Amino acid sequence: EIPSETVKLLTALTAYDMIDDLSKTVTVTSSMIYRATGIRYGYAAGDTPTYSDLLYTLLMRNANDSAIILAYGLCGGTAEFTEKMNEKAISLGLKNSTFTNPTGVYDSKMKTTAKDIFLLAYEFYANETLMNCAGAYSKRLSTNDVIYNRNYLITDYYNTGKSYIDRTVNGMISGSSNEGGQVLVRSATYNGYEYICVILGAQRDSHYIYSYDVSGELIKWGSNNYSFIKILDKNRPISSISVKNARENDSVPVVPTEDLSKYILSDAQKTGKLTTSVIL
């Protein structure tokens, strides 16, 4: 699949690892912004955004110029920064992905899978600072400019059509490209549990963006059909071990050291889909 805007999650994680002070500034040059195509925040040569500003505009506005400025500020160029991105991807277990730029702009060599993007999103979700950026409704930058999130699940500031706002959503990213269609990573708290849903290559028409509603339906389906089921009970023996030449009992019970629950299909035990075996 084509990763499109989801690349920015990796760009943010890679940059965050390298930033020692979010209040530090980067001086924008004409050579940086010259390379920025697609959605941009609108940085101009001579601007001095902070790293915090760049992360917010990257994740809230999907700004490609922010991604490129981060790459130059931290590594001196996009090629060097992209190498760091791929190293980060490998460390996260993204086995079927190749990234060729920090913006997500289409490149035939850039590819990924929904599973890899989930692993990326799972790591991103654990970063409180970046989640604050991705989940913000609005943000006042160091320049006093106020920006609003382009994710229609969080705010419809940029959307003049149907409202998709969902108060269970707490962040991540959305976007589209001609080649990759609609992409969406949705993180939400629903019925007391935390969920991440990844959609790549979805469609839209003049009235409807399918990825927004479908992702919500998938989370509801998961909530309705999956639950935590206790697999092991520390107070319940699972087997026994024979004891040779025992004075009294010729066996002793085997019990788990702790309880174990798994999030699986709710009817797994009733339907026989859950089977157990004991290996001693």
N, C-alpha and C positions, 0 to 999 in steps of 0.2 A: 504494500500500500504506500501511497504518497503521504508523508507526515504533515506537510503544510505547516500551519501555525503551531502545531504541537511541538515543533523543534524548539520553540522559545522556552519551553519548560526546561529543556536541557541547557540552553544558553544561559538561563538564569541560574541554574544549579552550578554550572561550570564557573560562571563569573563570581557567584557568591563564595565559592571555595577560595578564590584568589583575592577577594577584597578584604583588606585589613581594617578599613575605616569607611563606613558608608557615607560619611560627610565629606570625604575628599572629592575634589572636582576634577573634571577632565576638560581640557580646552579643545573645542571642536575646530577642525580644520576643513578647508574646502575639499581636500582629497577624501576625507571620510564621508561627507554627505553626498559627494558626487556619485558614490557607489550605491547609495540607498535608493531602491526602487519600491514600488508598491505602497503600502500604507506607511505613512511617516508621521512623526509628531511635529516636525517642522523646525528642527534645530538648524541654526545658521552658523557659519564660520565666525569664531570669536566667542560663541556662547560657552559658558562654563558650568554645565550641569553637574550635580553631585552624583555619586554612584547610586544613591537612594533614588534620586529623580529618574535616572536611567532605568532602574529596575521597575519602578512604578509605570513609566511610560511604555516600557517593553511589555509588561504583563497586563496592564489595563487598557492600553491603546493599541496593542499589537504592532508597535512602532518598529519598523525595520531600521530606521536611522539610529534608534537607541541600541539595537543589537550590534550594529557596526561600530558605533562609538565605544561600546563596552569592549569589543574585540580589540580595537586599536589602543584603548586606554590601558588594557591589562596585558596584551600580548604584542602590541605593535602592528597587528594586522589580522585580517580575517582567516588567512590560511593557517597561521600559527595557533589562533584561538580554536579553529575547527579541529585541529589535532588534539587539543585538550578536551574538546567535546567528545570525540570518539574514545579517548582514553577513559573519560568518565562513564561513557555508555558501556564500555567493556566491564568496568568495575561494578556496574549495576546489574550485569547479567543480560544486557541487551544483545542477544546472540544473532539476531537476524536484521540488524539495522546498520545503515551507513549514512553518515551525515557529511554534507559537503559545504554547508554554509551555516551561519548563526541566525539567519532570518527566516528560513523555511521557504524562501522563494524557490520555485520549481527548478529542479535539476534532475535529469533522467537517471543520474547515478545515485540519487538519494532515495532511500527506501526504508521501510520499517514494517512492523506488524502491530496489530492491536494489543497483543500480549506484551510486546516490548514497551509500547507506550504506557500500558498499565504499570509495568515495573518502574518506569520513569516517574509516572504520576504518584506512585506509592512513596517513592523517595521524596518527591517534591512536597507531598502532603505532610511529611514529618518536619518540614522546615517552616517554623512559625513565621519568620520574617517574610519569606517569599509568599506564603499563603495569605499574609496580611496584604501584600501587594495585589495578588491575583483576585482576592475576594472583596476588595474595597469598592464601595459604591462610588465614592469620589475621593479626590486627594488634592490638597494644596501643596504645590511644589515649593522648593526653596526660592523660586522666582516670584512666588505668590500667584502664579497661574493655577487655576483649578481644572483638573481633568476628571472625566467620568469614564466608567468601565464600558468597554464595547461588548462585553458578554451580556446578551439579552436576557439571560437567566437572573442576572443581578440588577441591571438597570436597563430601561428602554430609552435612555437619553438620546441614543443615536438611531433608534428604531422608530419608524413612523407607521409601521404596520401593526400586526397582531402583537399583543403583549405576551411575553413568555416568562415573566418574572416568577420565580419560585423561591419562597422564603426558606426552604430547606437547604438550598444551595449555598455553599460557603466558599466557592472559589473554582480555580483551574482556568481553562482557556477555551476559546472557540475561534473559528475562522473558516475561510474557504479559499479555493483557487479553482481556476478553470480546469486544471489537470486533476486535482485531487478531490474535487467536490467539497462538501461540507464536512468539517472535522470538529469534534467536540470532546473535551475531557471535563466531566462533570463530577464534582465531589459534593456530597450532601450528607446531612444527618437526617435519617428517616426512621421513625418508630424506635428511637433510642439507639440505632446502630449507624455506623459510618460506612458510606459506600463511595466507590469510585467507578464511574462508567465511562468507557472509551468508545467513540464512534468515529470511524474513518470512511471516507468515500460516500457519504450520504447525499441525497438529492434535495432540491428545493424547487419551488415554482414561484410564480409572481405573488402568491398569497400565503405560502406555507414553507417554513424551514423545518423539515422532518426531524432532524437530529435533536432539536430541543425537546419536543414532545416524546419522541421515541425513547430517549435516554431516561426520561422520567418514568415512563411505563416499564422499562426494564428494571429500574430500581424498585418500583412497586411490586413487580413480579417476584423479584428476589426476596423482598420482605415477606410476601404472602406465602412463598413456597419453601423458604429455607429458615432454619432456626438452629440454635445451639442445642445439641443432644449430648447427654452424658454417655460417653463411651466406656469409661472406667470409673468405678466407685472404690475409693480406698478402704471402704468398710465391707466390701463384697469380694470374696475369694474368686479368682478366675481359674484356678487349677490347684493341683496338689502335687507334692513330691513324696515319693516313697522313701521310707527310712529303713534300711536293713538293720536287723538285730535290735530293733527298738524295744525298750523295756515296757512301754505302755502303748502308745499310738504308733501304728506302722506307717503313718504319713503326716505331713504337715501342710497346712493351707498356704497358697501363694496369693498375696494381695498386692495391689499397686501401692507405690509409696505416696501417690497423690491422685486426686481426681483428674479426669481428662474429658473435656467437652470439645466437640467439633461442630462447625457451622456447615450443616449438610441438609439435604432434602428432608423436609419435616416428616414425610411418610416413609423414610428409608427403612425403618425398623418394621413397620407394619407390612410393607410390600415385599420384604425379603431382599431389598437392594443393599442392605447393610449386613455383611457377614463378618464373623470374627474367627480368628484362629490363634492358638496359643503355642508359641515355640519356646521351649525351655532349654 
